[in-house]
C-alpha cells in the first residue's frame, strides 16, 4: 500500500488544476512564474506535481482568481 491510498489529493490532481486555471486565464508559465517571483522551470515543476506550492499558495490564488481551501 502506498502513501496515496490515504491522501485524497494527489500532486497530479492539483498540478492538472494549476494548468487548467492558467490556460483558462490565457497566461503563460513564464507570466505566472514572474508574478510569483520564481523562474519558469520552477513553476513548471509545480504544474507537474514535482514541487509543492507551499508559500506560493496565496499568491497563486490571486493570480488564478480562485479560492484556497
N, CA, C and O atoms as CSV, one atom per row, in Angstrom:
chain,resi,resn,atom,element,x,y,z
A,1,UNK,N,N,0.849,-1.172,0.000
A,1,UNK,CA,C,0.000,0.000,0.000
A,1,UNK,C,C,0.899,1.243,0.000
A,1,UNK,O,O,1.832,1.345,0.797
A,2,UNK,N,N,0.603,2.185,-0.908
A,2,UNK,CA,C,1.436,3.381,-0.951
A,2,UNK,C,C,0.789,4.536,-0.183
A,2,UNK,O,O,-0.356,4.442,0.260
A,3,UNK,N,N,1.531,5.605,-0.037
A,3,UNK,CA,C,1.070,6.766,0.734
A,3,UNK,C,C,-0.191,7.390,0.138
A,3,UNK,O,O,-0.993,7.971,0.869
A,4,UNK,N,N,-0.376,7.278,-1.175
A,4,UNK,CA,C,-1.512,7.932,-1.828
A,4,UNK,C,C,-2.842,7.249,-1.540
A,4,UNK,O,O,-3.897,7.808,-1.842
A,5,UNK,N,N,-2.813,6.069,-0.970
A,5,UNK,CA,C,-4.039,5.387,-0.598
A,5,UNK,C,C,-4.818,6.214,0.423
A,5,UNK,O,O,-6.049,6.217,0.422
A,6,UNK,N,N,-4.096,6.911,1.288
A,6,UNK,CA,C,-4.728,7.681,2.353
A,6,UNK,C,C,-4.854,9.167,2.042
A,6,UNK,O,O,-5.418,9.915,2.841
A,7,UNK,N,N,-4.353,9.596,0.929
A,7,UNK,CA,C,-4.364,11.012,0.571
A,7,UNK,C,C,-5.338,11.249,-0.577
A,7,UNK,O,O,-5.103,10.768,-1.685
A,8,UNK,N,N,-6.435,11.986,-0.337
A,8,UNK,CA,C,-7.428,12.191,-1.388
A,8,UNK,C,C,-6.959,13.102,-2.510
A,8,UNK,O,O,-7.481,13.018,-3.622
A,9,UNK,N,N,-5.984,13.976,-2.248
A,9,UNK,CA,C,-5.496,14.895,-3.280
A,9,UNK,C,C,-4.068,14.528,-3.623
A,9,UNK,O,O,-3.158,14.705,-2.813
A,10,UNK,N,N,-3.881,14.024,-4.805
A,10,UNK,CA,C,-2.552,13.647,-5.249
A,10,UNK,C,C,-1.906,14.823,-5.970
A,10,UNK,O,O,-2.610,15.663,-6.530
A,11,UNK,N,N,-0.573,14.896,-5.964
A,11,UNK,CA,C,0.094,16.003,-6.644
A,11,UNK,C,C,-0.356,16.187,-8.090
A,11,UNK,O,O,-0.468,17.320,-8.558
A,12,UNK,N,N,-0.610,15.117,-8.790
A,12,UNK,CA,C,-1.026,15.232,-10.186
A,12,UNK,C,C,-2.357,15.954,-10.318
A,12,UNK,O,O,-2.592,16.635,-11.316
A,13,UNK,N,N,-3.242,15.815,-9.316
A,13,UNK,CA,C,-4.530,16.487,-9.384
A,13,UNK,C,C,-4.399,17.995,-9.274
A,13,UNK,O,O,-4.971,18.726,-10.082
A,14,UNK,N,N,-3.643,18.479,-8.269
A,14,UNK,CA,C,-3.511,19.934,-8.182
A,14,UNK,C,C,-2.682,20.468,-9.329
A,14,UNK,O,O,-2.891,21.595,-9.778
A,15,UNK,N,N,-1.749,19.672,-9.805
A,15,UNK,CA,C,-0.952,20.090,-10.951
A,15,UNK,C,C,-1.847,20.290,-12.170
A,15,UNK,O,O,-1.724,21.298,-12.867
A,16,UNK,N,N,-2.737,19.350,-12.432
A,16,UNK,CA,C,-3.665,19.486,-13.561
A,16,UNK,C,C,-4.552,20.710,-13.384
A,16,UNK,O,O,-4.855,21.403,-14.356
A,17,UNK,N,N,-4.967,20.980,-12.161
A,17,UNK,CA,C,-5.806,22.146,-11.901
A,17,UNK,C,C,-5.040,23.441,-12.130
A,17,UNK,O,O,-5.602,24.397,-12.665
A,18,UNK,N,N,-3.783,23.495,-11.741
A,18,UNK,CA,C,-2.987,24.691,-11.983
A,18,UNK,C,C,-2.913,24.985,-13.479
A,18,UNK,O,O,-3.094,26.125,-13.907
A,19,UNK,N,N,-2.651,23.971,-14.248
A,19,UNK,CA,C,-2.560,24.172,-15.696
A,19,UNK,C,C,-3.901,24.603,-16.278
A,19,UNK,O,O,-3.961,25.520,-17.097
A,20,UNK,N,N,-4.958,23.952,-15.863
A,20,UNK,CA,C,-6.287,24.279,-16.374
A,20,UNK,C,C,-6.659,25.728,-16.031
A,20,UNK,O,O,-7.175,26.451,-16.884
A,21,UNK,N,N,-6.402,26.150,-14.802
A,21,UNK,CA,C,-6.698,27.521,-14.397
A,21,UNK,C,C,-5.840,28.527,-15.158
A,21,UNK,O,O,-6.324,29.572,-15.592
A,22,UNK,N,N,-4.560,28.195,-15.314
A,22,UNK,CA,C,-3.660,29.093,-16.049
A,22,UNK,C,C,-4.094,29.220,-17.498
A,22,UNK,O,O,-4.131,30.323,-18.042
A,23,UNK,N,N,-4.421,28.101,-18.124
A,23,UNK,CA,C,-4.870,28.115,-19.517
A,23,UNK,C,C,-6.171,28.904,-19.673
A,23,UNK,O,O,-6.342,29.629,-20.652
A,24,UNK,N,N,-7.085,28.765,-18.716
A,24,UNK,CA,C,-8.362,29.467,-18.783
A,24,UNK,C,C,-8.168,30.982,-18.732
A,24,UNK,O,O,-8.970,31.734,-19.286
A,25,UNK,N,N,-7.116,31.420,-18.078
A,25,UNK,CA,C,-6.829,32.851,-17.979
A,25,UNK,C,C,-5.842,33.313,-19.044
A,25,UNK,O,O,-5.405,34.464,-19.043
A,26,UNK,N,N,-5.495,32.400,-19.957
A,26,UNK,CA,C,-4.604,32.691,-21.076
A,26,UNK,C,C,-3.264,33.281,-20.619
A,26,UNK,O,O,-2.753,34.246,-21.190
A,27,UNK,N,N,-2.720,32.664,-19.571
A,27,UNK,CA,C,-1.419,33.066,-19.052
A,27,UNK,C,C,-0.376,32.031,-19.428
A,27,UNK,O,O,-0.686,30.846,-19.553
A,28,UNK,N,N,0.844,32.468,-19.606
A,28,UNK,CA,C,1.942,31.535,-19.845
A,28,UNK,C,C,2.556,31.137,-18.507
A,28,UNK,O,O,2.339,31.798,-17.491
A,29,UNK,N,N,3.319,30.059,-18.520
A,29,UNK,CA,C,4.026,29.664,-17.305
A,29,UNK,C,C,4.975,30.777,-16.879
A,29,UNK,O,O,5.121,31.048,-15.686
A,30,UNK,N,N,5.609,31.412,-17.828
A,30,UNK,CA,C,6.560,32.486,-17.521
A,30,UNK,C,C,5.862,33.659,-16.836
A,30,UNK,O,O,6.421,34.258,-15.917
A,31,UNK,N,N,4.648,33.994,-17.275
A,31,UNK,CA,C,3.912,35.096,-16.651
A,31,UNK,C,C,3.540,34.781,-15.207
A,31,UNK,O,O,3.670,35.632,-14.327
A,32,UNK,N,N,3.083,33.568,-14.969
A,32,UNK,CA,C,2.726,33.168,-13.603
A,32,UNK,C,C,3.985,33.109,-12.736
A,32,UNK,O,O,3.987,33.588,-11.602
A,33,UNK,N,N,5.044,32.525,-13.271
A,33,UNK,CA,C,6.300,32.430,-12.523
A,33,UNK,C,C,6.824,33.810,-12.150
A,33,UNK,O,O,7.286,34.018,-11.029
A,34,UNK,N,N,6.755,34.756,-13.088
A,34,UNK,CA,C,7.213,36.114,-12.827
A,34,UNK,C,C,6.407,36.743,-11.695
A,34,UNK,O,O,6.972,37.405,-10.825
A,35,UNK,N,N,5.096,36.542,-11.701
A,35,UNK,CA,C,4.241,37.084,-10.646
A,35,UNK,C,C,4.554,36.456,-9.285
A,35,UNK,O,O,4.386,37.093,-8.244
A,36,UNK,N,N,5.009,35.206,-9.306
A,36,UNK,CA,C,5.368,34.511,-8.068
A,36,UNK,C,C,6.787,34.831,-7.606
A,36,UNK,O,O,7.152,34.556,-6.463
A,37,UNK,N,N,7.580,35.412,-8.502
A,37,UNK,CA,C,8.974,35.706,-8.169
A,37,UNK,C,C,9.875,34.501,-8.276
A,37,UNK,O,O,10.899,34.422,-7.597
A,38,UNK,N,N,9.498,33.554,-9.131
A,38,UNK,CA,C,10.319,32.359,-9.361
A,38,UNK,C,C,10.564,32.230,-10.862
A,38,UNK,O,O,9.976,32.965,-11.655
A,39,UNK,N,N,11.429,31.299,-11.251
A,39,UNK,CA,C,11.654,31.128,-12.682
A,39,UNK,C,C,10.644,30.157,-13.280
A,39,UNK,O,O,9.973,29.419,-12.558
A,40,UNK,N,N,10.545,30.167,-14.587
A,40,UNK,CA,C,9.550,29.365,-15.303
A,40,UNK,C,C,9.737,27.873,-15.043
A,40,UNK,O,O,8.756,27.142,-14.911
A,41,UNK,N,N,10.976,27.418,-14.969
A,41,UNK,CA,C,11.236,25.994,-14.747
A,41,UNK,C,C,10.693,25.540,-13.390
A,41,UNK,O,O,10.155,24.440,-13.266
A,42,UNK,N,N,10.839,26.389,-12.384
A,42,UNK,CA,C,10.331,26.049,-11.050
A,42,UNK,C,C,8.798,25.979,-11.066
A,42,UNK,O,O,8.208,25.079,-10.469
A,43,UNK,N,N,8.168,26.925,-11.746
A,43,UNK,CA,C,6.713,26.877,-11.846
A,43,UNK,C,C,6.260,25.641,-12.629
A,43,UNK,O,O,5.255,25.018,-12.284
A,44,UNK,N,N,6.990,25.295,-13.665
A,44,UNK,CA,C,6.671,24.101,-14.450
A,44,UNK,C,C,6.661,22.863,-13.556
A,44,UNK,O,O,5.804,21.991,-13.702
A,45,UNK,N,N,7.621,22.793,-12.629
A,45,UNK,CA,C,7.663,21.660,-11.694
A,45,UNK,C,C,6.419,21.644,-10.802
A,45,UNK,O,O,5.931,20.572,-10.442
A,46,UNK,N,N,5.904,22.823,-10.441
A,46,UNK,CA,C,4.657,22.880,-9.657
A,46,UNK,C,C,3.514,22.289,-10.467
A,46,UNK,O,O,2.732,21.488,-9.955
A,47,UNK,N,N,3.418,22.681,-11.726
A,47,UNK,CA,C,2.335,22.179,-12.573
A,47,UNK,C,C,2.419,20.673,-12.786
A,47,UNK,O,O,1.401,20.006,-12.972
A,48,UNK,N,N,3.630,20.147,-12.758
A,48,UNK,CA,C,3.815,18.711,-12.958
A,48,UNK,C,C,3.704,17.934,-11.647
A,48,UNK,O,O,3.774,16.705,-11.644
A,49,UNK,N,N,3.531,18.650,-10.537
A,49,UNK,CA,C,3.407,17.989,-9.242
A,49,UNK,C,C,4.727,17.563,-8.655
A,49,UNK,O,O,4.762,16.750,-7.731
A,50,UNK,N,N,5.820,18.099,-9.174
A,50,UNK,CA,C,7.154,17.739,-8.678
A,50,UNK,C,C,7.667,18.711,-7.624
A,50,UNK,O,O,8.697,18.475,-6.993
A,51,UNK,N,N,6.940,19.800,-7.442
A,51,UNK,CA,C,7.295,20.792,-6.430
A,51,UNK,C,C,6.012,21.240,-5.751
A,51,UNK,O,O,4.997,21.468,-6.408
A,52,UNK,N,N,6.063,21.363,-4.447
A,52,UNK,CA,C,4.886,21.797,-3.700
A,52,UNK,C,C,4.640,23.291,-3.892
A,52,UNK,O,O,5.567,24.076,-4.089
A,53,UNK,N,N,3.392,23.649,-3.829
A,53,UNK,CA,C,3.004,25.047,-3.972
A,53,UNK,C,C,3.471,25.834,-2.754
A,53,UNK,O,O,3.977,26.948,-2.886
A,54,UNK,N,N,3.303,25.261,-1.582
A,54,UNK,CA,C,3.807,25.829,-0.330
A,54,UNK,C,C,3.489,27.290,-0.116
A,54,UNK,O,O,2.323,27.684,-0.075
A,55,UNK,N,N,4.531,28.093,0.020
A,55,UNK,CA,C,4.382,29.506,0.350
A,55,UNK,C,C,3.768,30.329,-0.775
A,55,UNK,O,O,3.408,31.488,-0.568
A,56,UNK,N,N,3.647,29.753,-1.939
A,56,UNK,CA,C,3.095,30.476,-3.087
A,56,UNK,C,C,1.576,30.339,-3.217
A,56,UNK,O,O,0.986,30.913,-4.132
A,57,UNK,N,N,0.945,29.598,-2.328
A,57,UNK,CA,C,-0.485,29.324,-2.452
A,57,UNK,C,C,-1.329,30.592,-2.498
A,57,UNK,O,O,-2.176,30.737,-3.379
A,58,UNK,N,N,-1.112,31.498,-1.574
A,58,UNK,CA,C,-1.922,32.718,-1.524
A,58,UNK,C,C,-1.754,33.554,-2.797
A,58,UNK,O,O,-2.734,34.056,-3.347
A,59,UNK,N,N,-0.526,33.699,-3.254
A,59,UNK,CA,C,-0.276,34.470,-4.470
A,59,UNK,C,C,-0.882,33.783,-5.678
A,59,UNK,O,O,-1.445,34.444,-6.551
A,60,UNK,N,N,-0.773,32.468,-5.740
A,60,UNK,CA,C,-1.375,31.719,-6.854
A,60,UNK,C,C,-2.886,31.910,-6.897
A,60,UNK,O,O,-3.461,32.059,-7.975
A,61,UNK,N,N,-3.524,31.906,-5.749
A,61,UNK,CA,C,-4.981,32.080,-5.749
A,61,UNK,C,C,-5.362,33.461,-6.270
A,61,UNK,O,O,-6.397,33.614,-6.919
A,62,UNK,N,N,-4.542,34.461,-5.993
A,62,UNK,CA,C,-4.809,35.795,-6.514
A,62,UNK,C,C,-4.574,35.852,-8.022
A,62,UNK,O,O,-5.371,36.438,-8.755
A,63,UNK,N,N,-3.499,35.254,-8.479
A,63,UNK,CA,C,-3.177,35.260,-9.907
A,63,UNK,C,C,-4.233,34.510,-10.699
A,63,UNK,O,O,-4.683,34.966,-11.750
A,64,UNK,N,N,-4.618,33.358,-10.182
A,64,UNK,CA,C,-5.550,32.491,-10.909
A,64,UNK,C,C,-7.002,32.752,-10.516
A,64,UNK,O,O,-7.910,32.067,-10.989
A,65,UNK,N,N,-7.217,33.733,-9.660
A,65,UNK,CA,C,-8.548,34.149,-9.188
A,65,UNK,C,C,-9.439,32.993,-8.780
A,65,UNK,O,O,-10.514,32.782,-9.341
A,66,UNK,N,N,-8.973,32.257,-7.799
A,66,UNK,CA,C,-9.745,31.155,-7.240
A,66,UNK,C,C,-9.643,31.230,-5.722
A,66,UNK,O,O,-8.875,32.034,-5.194
A,67,UNK,N,N,-10.406,30.404,-5.017
A,67,UNK,CA,C,-10.397,30.378,-3.569
A,67,UNK,C,C,-9.558,29.209,-3.090
A,67,UNK,O,O,-9.646,28.111,-3.639
A,68,UNK,N,N,-8.738,29.443,-2.058
A,68,UNK,CA,C,-7.963,28.348,-1.470
A,68,UNK,C,C,-8.822,27.656,-0.428
A,68,UNK,O,O,-9.728,28.257,0.149
A,69,UNK,N,N,-8.530,26.398,-0.196
A,69,UNK,CA,C,-9.313,25.611,0.767
A,69,UNK,C,C,-8.928,25.957,2.180
A,69,UNK,O,O,-9.480,25.396,3.126
